[in-house]
Amino acid sequence: MGIIDKVSALLPWRNERREPSRSDVLSLRDGLDRWFERFIDAAGDPQALAGRWLPAADVREREDEVVVSLDVPGLDAKDLSLVISPQGLIVRGERAEARDGERRYAAFVRTIPLPPSIDLDAAEARVRHGVLTVRFPKAHAGNGSRRIPVRT
């Protein structure tokens, strides 16, 4: 008796070789069908499978301000968080929705680089009709030139 036979004798499931029943096969097929349906439903939104989405963003620089806009349909001010960091404007959002008796959750984090010539302390944010708009006034530096004193 070889080592494989000895180990096989110790493993009871190894000796109980059975064919899958019809109910096992149907259960597997139903599970795969449900998985494919969810996959196909999410085909229009590739990040839906991961519970994430990334809203479209637009940064416009005007003469006196910089305007950042993000498409955030279905979100209110309480669903959003805005933070200024050295990397730029960090926007976080999350939403939960119930559809077809199923509860879905999705979240995003988006970092938008900002130009250096803006007044971060005077920023204003507003959500209206599914669009988040953040306005940063430009910092006024006079005519752009100044005298530097020379010391001895």
N, C-alpha and C positions, 0 to 999 in steps of 0.2 A: 504494500500500500504506500503510495507516494505522498509527499507533503500536501499536494493539492487535494487529494482525496481526504486526508485527515482534517484539513481546514474546512473543506466542504461539509464534512460530517458534523462539524461544530456549528455551522450556520444553518439553521432550520429552514430559512426561506430559500436557500439554494436548492434544497431537495424538493420544495413545493412548487414546481413549475406548472403554472396554469395559464390557460389562454384567456385573454381579456373577454369579459362578457359583453353582451350587446349593450347593456346599460352603461358600462364603462366607456364604450366607443361613442355612444350617443351623448354622454355627458361631456366628453372631450370635444366633440363636434360643436355642441352648444356653447361651450366656453370659448372656442376659437371664433365662432360666429359673433358672439358678443364683443370680443376683442377687435375683430375686423370692423364691426359697425362703429365702434368708438373711434378707431383709426380713420375710417372714411369720413365720419362726421367732423373730425378735426383737420381734414386735409386742407380746408380753406385757411386754417389758422395753425401753422406748423408748431407754434409754441404752446398750443392749448394742451397738448399731451403732457407737457412738463408743468402746466399750471402757471405759465408765464406768458407775458406778451410785452412787446416793446412799442410804445406809442410813437407815432411820427412826430418829429420835432422840427421847428423852423426858428432860425435866429436871424433877425433883421436889424441892421444898424442904420439908424436915422441920424439926422443932423444933431439932435439934442438928446437922443436916448437909444438904448439897445432893447429890443423887444424879443422875448423868447416865448414861443407858442408850442403847446403840446396838445395832441388830440387825445382826450381822456373821456370817451363816451361812457355815460352811466356813473361817473364819479362825482362826488360832492367835495366840498372843502374838507370835510371831516375824514375823507378817504385818502387825502394827499398829505405829504410831508415834504417841505422844502428846506434845504440846508445849504449854506454857502460854505465851501471848503477851499483849500488851496488849489484843488483840481478844477473847481468851477461850481456850477449850480447842480446840486444833487436832488433829483425829484424821485420820491418813492410813492407808490400808490398800490392799493389792493381793492379787489372787489369780490363779492360772493354773490352768486345768483343761483336760483333754483329753476331748473328746466326739465320737463318730462319726469318729474319726481326725483330728479338727481340734483344734488347740491354741488356746485362747482366753485372753485376758488382760483383766483389768478392774481399775480402780483408782478410789479416791475420796479426796477431801479435804473434810472437813467442819469448819467453825468454829462453836463453840457459845459464845455469850456467857455469862459467869458473873457472879453478883452480887458486889459488893465485900466483903461481910462474911464471906468464907471464908478458911480457913487453907490456902494453896496448898502450903506445905511439907509438910503432913501428908496429902496426897492419896494414895489407894490405888486401883489399877486391877486388874480381874480379868476374864478371859474364861471363860465357862462356858456350854455348850450353845448356842453361837452368839450370845450376848449379851455385849457389853462393858459393864461397870459400873464407873464411876469415882465414888468417894466423896470429898467434900470436907467435913471438919468445919467447923462455923462457928467463927469467931474469937470468943473470949469477951472481952467488954469490961466485965466486972463488971455493975453495975446499969444501965449505959448513960449515967450522968452522972458528971462529974468536975469538980473545982474548977480554975479557971484563975487563976493568980496574976497580980496587977496590979503592974507595976514602975513606978518613978518615975525 
